[in-house]
Amino acid sequence: MSIVRSSLLYLFIFFATQSLALPSHSDGASYTLCIDGGGSKTSLQIVDASGTKIAFQKNGIVVNEWRSGSSNINTVGVQGLDQLFHELFDDIVIHDSPLKSISGVCSVIGGFAGASAQSTIESIKTLINQWNFQSVEVMSDIGIISQFIQENGIALIAGTGSICFGKYNDETLRVGGLGRYLGDEGSGYFIGKLAIKASLENGYGYGQDTVLVQNVCHYFNLENICQIVRPYYAGTITPQEVAGLAPLVFQYEDSDPVAKKIIESAADELAKMLQIVVRKLKMEPSSIYLVGGIFKNNNKDRFIQMIVDKAGLHGWNIRNISLEHPVVALVSQRY
């Protein structure tokens, strides 16, 4: 998620970007490339001029979706993001036409983790514009999701990082999104970090026994859990790799007390973010939109209910957008 910047300038830019209008069918584009850019994974799907999702060829294979790695420019850098876009766009064929030959009748709409500052948005647009698309619209991931909120509601993102955004009676509030060093509570990184910490505590002899020790060792190809300390602090273990431990923790939630405690801690943090938004904006029950890999796990329904129970938000309408492609859902909604 986004890094810390001067708070007044940051908030001004953040809220200004939420009102950006997405290109509509009236822009004349034959196809719209929809990018959901997260801290761990990036998804590309394509819709036609009627807003219907279509299959396309990628590297000679017919697919409905193409996935790649992280597209958070704050972690992969400009060069890494440029490489990712080449991986996404190169060798795409739409209805027998190579993308490079029809890019002028294609639009791109993308929501990206870490794209809260206007300068970051412009950097991403510049990279995408190498393909000479008809139009390019870039927002933060929370900016995309906030567009689902017509009047009142809350968007809660929990993927590699976490952030919460609320809107009520023309007032808005953002909670979290401060990155892994200062925030990202309840996120995949948060869960993975706690799994590593609990494993190390057990490895050093003062922590509770947990099956996470051997699973973390296997995940990082370590002979001893204590070997993780140096690469973790050296940064050779990426945030995406740490967040990748979250599914393991969910897997052992029912059988391992340590895993269960970590999941409950994540639910506590996400519930706290929701409570802050509701309290600060004095909100009445409305809709909560959930986005991110954390809400795709096999225990997602129970985890979501845990968050709702801890936040005391019964009676609210819960929509798990993470089960959809958020940009495709939003584009289709506008036709």
C-alpha positions, 0 to 999 in steps of 0.5 A: 500500500501507499507510503507515508507522505506529508499528511495534508498534501496526501489527503488532498490528493487522495480524496481528489482522485476518488472523484475521477470519472471512468471512461464510459462507452461513449469514448468509442473504445472497442475494447477495455483492458481492465487491470486490478493491480495488487501488492502481490498479484495483478489481474488483466481481463478484457471487456468489449464495447457492450461491457461483456467480458471476453476471452483473448489469446495470451502467448498463444493460449486462449484465456479469460484472465491473465495474472502476473506479480505485484504492480505496486510501484512503491515496492517494485519500482518504475523498472519493475512495473515497466517489466510487468506491463510488458508481461501483461500487454505483449503477445495479446491477441483479441479476436485475431488482432494483435493488441499492438495493431488495435491499441488505438481503439482500446482503452485501459482502466486500472486500479493499483495498490500504492497509486494514491499520489498524483505523481505516482498515477502519472508515472503509471499512465506514462508507462502504459501509454507506451502502447498508444492506447486510445485512453488510459485511466489510473486510480488507486485500488481504493479509488476504484472500489470507492466508485461503488459507493454511490452515497454511503458505504465503506470499502475495506481492502485487505490484500498484501496491505490494508486500507479502509475508506468510508463515505457518508453524507458527502463526508469521507474518511480514510483509515490505514494504508500506511504500508507495512512499516507503519500499518497494513493491520490485518493484511496478508503481510500482517498475518505472515509477519505474525506467523514468522514471529510465532515460529521464531519464538517457538524456535528459540524455545520460549514460544508456543508449539505450532505447526507453522514452524515447519510450514514456514521453513518449507515455504522459505526452503529453510532447514532451521526457522532461525535462518529466516532472520537475516534475509527478512531484515535484509529485505531479500524476503519480499512483502509479497512472499511474507503475505503469501504465508496467509493461506497457510495460517488460514489452513491451520486455523482450526487445528493450531491454536497459534494460527487461530490466534493470528487470524483472530488478531487480523480480524480484530485489526480490520474490525477496528478500522471499520469501527473508526470509520463508522464512529468518525462519520457517524454512519448508519447501516449501509454497505461494506465492500470487501476487496483483497486476497484475504477475503478469498481464503477457504474460510472467507465466510467465517472470517468475514463474519468474525470481522462483522461480529467484532465490529458490531456491524450486524445488519449492514449489507456485505458485498465481497468484491474480491470474488469478482474482478473489481474493475470489470465489475465497475466497467460493466456496471456503467453500461 
